[in-house]
Amino acid sequence: MTFRWNRWNVEHVGTHGVMPEEAEAVVEGARRPYPLLREEEKWLVWGRTRWGRWLQVVYVLDGEDRAFVIHARSLTGRERARARRRERR
C-alpha cells in the first residue's frame, strides 16, 4: 500500500507520539479482522509496529488509492490486552 503524508497528518500523529513509519507498519501488517470499515469511508486498524508498539490507526483512501492517515495513537492498556487475546487465536 502507498501512503500520502503531508504536514498536517505528520504533525497530527506526532502529537500522539507516533511516527509515520509506525503507522504505516501497522496498516501494512494488518491481520483479520482488520482493517475494519467505519463511518464515512474510514478504515480502522489495531496492530503492532515492527518495534512491538501497539497502535490504533485510522485512515481514508484518497482518489488514487493511497492511504491518508488521519489518526494514530497508542492503544490503552485494556485495548492492548484485548488485542493480545485476539492475536493468540
C-alpha positions in Angstrom: 0.0 0.0 0.0 1.2 3.5 -0.7 0.7 6.3 1.8 0.2 10.0 1.4 1.7 12.2 4.1 1.6 16.0 4.4 2.5 18.4 7.1 -1.0 18.1 8.8 -1.1 14.4 9.2 2.6 14.1 10.2 2.1 16.7 12.9 -1.2 15.2 14.0 0.1 11.7 14.6 3.2 13.3 16.1 1.0 14.9 18.8 0.2 11.3 19.9 3.9 10.3 19.8 3.5 8.3 16.6 5.9 8.4 13.7 4.6 7.9 10.2 6.7 4.8 9.8 5.0 3.2 12.8 1.5 4.0 11.4 2.5 2.5 8.0 3.8 -0.7 9.7 0.5 -1.2 11.5 -1.6 -0.7 8.3 0.7 -2.9 6.2 0.8 -5.7 8.8 -3.0 -5.7 9.4 -4.4 -9.1 10.1 -8.1 -10.2 10.4 -10.4 -8.7 11.4 -8.6 -5.6 10.3 -8.9 -3.2 8.6 -12.5 -2.5 9.7 -14.6 -0.1 7.7 -16.1 2.6 9.8 -18.3 5.5 9.0 -17.5 7.9 6.2 -15.1 5.6 4.4 -12.7 5.5 7.4 -10.6 2.3 7.9 -9.5 1.3 11.4 -6.6 -1.0 12.3 -5.2 -2.1 15.6 -1.8 -3.7 15.4 1.8 -3.9 16.5 4.6 -2.0 14.8 7.8 -3.8 13.8 9.2 -2.4 17.1 6.5 -4.0 19.2 4.4 -1.0 20.0 0.6 -1.4 19.8 -1.2 1.3 17.9 -4.6 2.2 16.6 -4.5 3.8 13.1 -7.4 5.4 11.2 -7.1 6.2 7.5 -9.0 7.0 4.4 -8.2 6.1 0.8 -7.6 9.1 -1.4 -8.7 9.3 -5.0 -5.5 7.4 -6.1 -6.0 4.6 -3.6 -3.3 5.9 -1.3 -3.8 5.6 2.5 -4.1 9.0 4.1 -3.6 8.5 7.9 -6.0 10.8 9.8 -5.4 9.5 13.3 -2.9 7.3 15.1 -2.3 6.6 18.8 -1.1 4.0 21.3 -3.6 1.5 22.5 -4.8 1.8 26.1 -3.9 -1.0 28.5 -7.3 -2.5 28.2 -7.2 -2.3 24.4 -3.7 -3.9 24.3 -5.0 -6.8 26.4 -7.9 -7.4 24.1 -5.6 -7.2 21.0 -3.2 -9.7 22.6 -6.1 -12.2 23.2 -7.2 -11.8 19.6 -3.7 -12.3 18.4 -3.4 -15.7 20.2 -6.4 -17.1 18.4 
